[in-house]
Amino acid sequence: MPVDPARAKSLFLAAADLPAADRGPFLGRECGADADLRDRVEALLRADEEPPVPSDVTTSPFDPGPAPDGGTVRSDGPPAHFHYVPPIGPGAVIADRYTLLKVIGEGGMGSVFLASQTEPVKRQLALKLIKTGMDSKAVLARFDAERQALALMDHPNIARIYDGGLTPTGQPFFVMELVTGVPLTDYCDTHRLMVDARLRLFVAVCQAVQHAHQKGIIHRDLKPGNVLVTEVDGRPTPKVIDFGVAKATGQQLTDLSLSETGAIVGTPAYMSPEQADPTSMDIDTRTDVYALGVMLYELLAGSPPLDAAQFRRGALLEMLRMVREVEPPRPSTRLSTADALPNIAAARSIDPARLAKLLRGELDWVVMKALEKDRTRRYESATAFARDIERYLADEVVEARPPSRGYRLKKFVTRNKVQVLAGSLVLLTLVAGVVASTYFAVQAREEASAARAAEIKAEAEAKAARKAEGEARTAEGDARSAETKAEAEAKAARKAEADAKWQARLANDARHAIQIDLALRAREEKDYERVAALLQEVRPEYQGVWETRYVRTLWRRETPLLATLKGHTSFVRSASFGPDGTRVVTASEDGTARVWDAATGREQAVLKGHTSFVRSASFSPDGTRVVTASEDGTARVWDAATGREQAVLKGRTSTVESASFSPDGTRVVTASLDKTARVWDAATGREQAVLKGHTDLVVSASFSPDGTRVVTASLDGTARVWDAATGREQAVLKGHTNVVYSAAFSPDGTRVVTASGDGTARVWDAATGQEKAVLKGHTGGVWSVAFSPDGTRVVTASQDKTARVWDAEPGLEMRPAERPRPPLPVAPPPREKK
């Protein structure tokens, strides 16, 4: 999960004010289980205290060194000399920073230890180490391949690798993310997850496997034991582990020789038919699709598709034959014959009969498509498999279908060739005899039948003519009756419509009276939000009547609240008015921005398209468009009236912190956590300039009043002025001793004011970058700053709980702008009678 920069920044500032001894407990309380957040804050604290590293010192932990047999592995230091190395086991220290605590896993070639890292950060990890005496060429090659496979991948549902190398005794090791979870099936059964919840967890596993396939890696040993589920922020998160037998599709994972000719790789119960063929070397990503199908079968039906008891009794070759040839029953069929059905259904929080019915049909089809013996009939990718499950969850039509009759017949013939051939010969002989004996009888019977048919036809035609004449007379009478009836029904319908309108009017009048009465009662109780909500619910035709206007006048007289803008489903990150003040645009962590009527609070448009939190939203100068910035790495331009997306500004590699229009509305400038700001064409979304030079996150960017320049603020402790057309750096405003949070031009564009975590704001010459004034007096970091409209004053907002107004020229404080005192309560006038 990405680290929230604002959260990391606030924790850093709070921890920086504490004694060194108190920082560890403080971060433990605030960060909880979020190790990435704690790592980020501790890195900021070290950068704040330690001197800069000389440029000639190499600090990378991944410098390559020679392996014993010529491969390339990591070296944790120059092998100039050696020290005594204690036996490899709990208590041993690897690479001077990993202390082995205990064994948490054993395999044929290696052991996995719980390890504690001491430098450069403190955390617990998993360290995999080849066992002493197991360092054969094949084992070393397999170990190196697993390490390289993990290094290629970066996905939240795949265990990450952090480090690797050799112990002083030459034993290879690598360090990876510690996953403290339980196998997928055990987790689902222990927590009694329902079928839908199991399917959603399984979709995440498919997405992780697809990521590995896109990196050219085939796992080849997918099974519940290699998919561990851990809880992150209270939510179950699956992690795919153990790429020890992984295979690369388009590249070589290791320089070491790795031969698999004739080898059986994988776990038989989850192995694909092509894996189970010792002569086959043609293994592709669809072998993992088959293993995923076996896992889904077990998640739904409680056991793998092939009988595990037969596997345990059979020899290896018999097990492989079963994998290649035996067709498994559908999940619903397996359940209907299972003695443990009540226990299986209980583990899925569902009635046994309902469970079998739920699986029958679409889920049967989806699972059996993934388990096709012919891989050309399986899903072509893990993504296609996941999408079909998502279609099922969304009540959409799935792609999987039951096998056609022709396909089932073909499979039957393939399995019973001798019996079908013998039966066919017997049947052919019988058919030939029957055809010959009945041919002549049929011919004679047809001639007699033709004569009789002609006679019957003539009689039928005469009868039909008489019937048609009678029906015509009847139809004429029916038409006259229907016309009379229709006139009567139309008259009755008009009367019913008039009555319905009158009843609706009475009902609306009564509803309006109730709303007015409830609003007056809420006013007496000073529940002004309830009053606002009731006024908003009043139908449009009653908004202008005297009673509604009376209550609205009382409400506005007694409370400053004009409207409550409700509709977002998560935190609202920003809100701003349109140019004419009649509308408001909001940005939310629910992934949307919304446009509202500022007077009534009614939602006018939903700007929906971002795939992550929306951090900011603002109107164009003419109010016809809105620009949004999001953590999904894009900014977007929208039609403010319809909510239709007009342009996607995409090109950065990290969260877009802010986005704003140029004064003429033709361009947009964005600030991104990838250390750049960018200028875009607001109509086409084409990138016009990249403002590149900051060495840390860029947190704000804005145009000068004439739109020719841009000023940016960065966590690298500087602000910079740029040419908006070319992206050329014009001035570096350097002097703050901590991060710069915001920067803004003066109204005439000649000066820039900046706010910093060092507790000061500073005024600069925008052309030369020369410092003109230091606004010093806050006792905490200064978060934001702005010029007054005439450019003579500056207002600052600080972490010390004050805002202050300053003279912009000498930098002297004029007065503190403390929080305003709340108004004295005023008793509302007595309620007037309607």
DAJO-V712687 format. One record per pair of residues at least 6 apart in sequence whose C-alpha atoms are under 6 Angstrom apart, sorted by the first residue. I is the first residue (numbers start at 1). J is the second residue. Records with the same first field share a line. If there is no record, write none. Layout:
I = J  J
This chain:
3 = 37
8 = 41
12 = 41
15 = 23
31 = 38
62 = 74
64 = 73  74  75
65 = 73  74  75
66 = 72
67 = 73
71 = 255  256
73 = 165
74 = 164  165
75 = 165
76 = 95
90 = 100  101  102
91 = 100  101
92 = 99  100
93 = 99
97 = 117  118  119
98 = 115  116  117
99 = 115  116
100 = 115
101 = 114  115
102 = 113  114
103 = 112  113
104 = 112  113
105 = 111  112
109 = 130  134
110 = 129  130  131
111 = 128  129
112 = 127  128
113 = 126  127
114 = 126
115 = 124  125  126
116 = 123  124
117 = 123
125 = 177  178
126 = 175  176  177  178
127 = 174  175
128 = 173  174
129 = 173
141 = 256  258
145 = 253  254
146 = 243  244
148 = 253
150 = 161
151 = 161
157 = 208  238  239
158 = 239  240
159 = 177  239  241
160 = 176  177
161 = 175  176
162 = 175  176
163 = 174  175
164 = 173  174  175
165 = 172  173
166 = 172  173
181 = 228  229  230
182 = 228  229
183 = 224  225  227  228
184 = 224  227  228  229
185 = 224
189 = 347
192 = 347  348  349
193 = 348
194 = 348  349
203 = 386
206 = 382  386
210 = 382
216 = 248  249  250
217 = 247  248
218 = 246  247  285
219 = 243  246
220 = 246
221 = 266
222 = 291
226 = 240  241
227 = 239  240
228 = 238  239
229 = 237  238
230 = 236  237
231 = 237
262 = 278
270 = 291  294
272 = 287  290
273 = 323  324
276 = 320
289 = 382
290 = 370  371
293 = 367  370  371
298 = 304
301 = 331
305 = 328
306 = 328
311 = 319
330 = 364
332 = 356  359  360
342 = 352
345 = 351  352
365 = 400  401  402
366 = 400
369 = 378
370 = 378  379
372 = 378
379 = 385
388 = 398
391 = 398
519 = 531
522 = 531
563 = 600  601
564 = 601
565 = 601
569 = 590
570 = 589  590
571 = 588  589
572 = 587  588
573 = 587  588  615
574 = 586  587  616
575 = 585  586
576 = 584  585
577 = 583  584
578 = 584  619  623
579 = 623
582 = 598
583 = 596  597  598
584 = 595  596  598
585 = 594  595
586 = 593  594
587 = 593  614  616  617
588 = 614
589 = 613  614
591 = 610  612  613  614
592 = 607  608
593 = 607
594 = 605  606  607
595 = 604  605
596 = 602  603  604
605 = 642  643
606 = 643
607 = 643
611 = 632
612 = 631  632
613 = 630  631
614 = 629  630
615 = 629  630
616 = 628  629  658
617 = 627  628
618 = 626  627
619 = 625  626
620 = 626  661  665
621 = 665
624 = 640
625 = 638  639  640
626 = 637  638  640
627 = 636  637
628 = 635  636
629 = 635  656  658  659
630 = 656
631 = 655  656
633 = 654  655  656
634 = 649  650
635 = 649
636 = 647  648  649
637 = 646  647
638 = 644  645  646
647 = 684  685
648 = 685
649 = 685
653 = 674
654 = 673  674
655 = 672  673
656 = 671  672
657 = 671  672  699
658 = 670  671
659 = 669  670
660 = 668  669
661 = 667  668
662 = 668  703  707
663 = 707
666 = 682
667 = 680  681  682
668 = 679  680  682
669 = 678  679
670 = 677  678
671 = 677  698  699  700  701
672 = 698
673 = 697  698
675 = 694  696  697  698
676 = 691  692
677 = 691
678 = 689  690  691
679 = 688  689
680 = 686  687  688
689 = 726  727
690 = 727
691 = 727
695 = 716
696 = 715  716
697 = 714  715
698 = 713  714
699 = 713  714
700 = 712  713  742
701 = 711  712
702 = 710  711
703 = 709  710
704 = 710  745  749
708 = 724
709 = 722  723  724
710 = 721  722  724
711 = 720  721
712 = 719  720
713 = 719  740  741  742  743
714 = 740
715 = 739  740
716 = 739
717 = 736  738  739  740
718 = 733  734
719 = 733
720 = 731  732  733
721 = 730  731
722 = 728  729  730
731 = 769
732 = 769
733 = 769
737 = 758
738 = 757  758
739 = 756  757
740 = 755  756
741 = 755  756  783
742 = 754  755  784
743 = 753  754
744 = 752  753
745 = 751  752
746 = 752  787  791
747 = 791
750 = 766
751 = 764  765  766
752 = 763  764  766
753 = 762  763
754 = 761  762
755 = 761  782  784  785
756 = 782
757 = 781  782
758 = 781
759 = 778  780  781  782
760 = 775  776
761 = 775
762 = 773  774  775
763 = 772  773
764 = 770  771  772
773 = 810  811
774 = 811
775 = 811
779 = 800
780 = 799  800
781 = 798  799
782 = 797  798
783 = 797  798
784 = 796  797
785 = 795  796
786 = 794  795
787 = 793  794
788 = 794
792 = 808
793 = 806  807  808
794 = 805  806  808
795 = 804  805
796 = 803  804
797 = 803
802 = 818
803 = 817
804 = 816  817
805 = 814  815
806 = 812  813  814
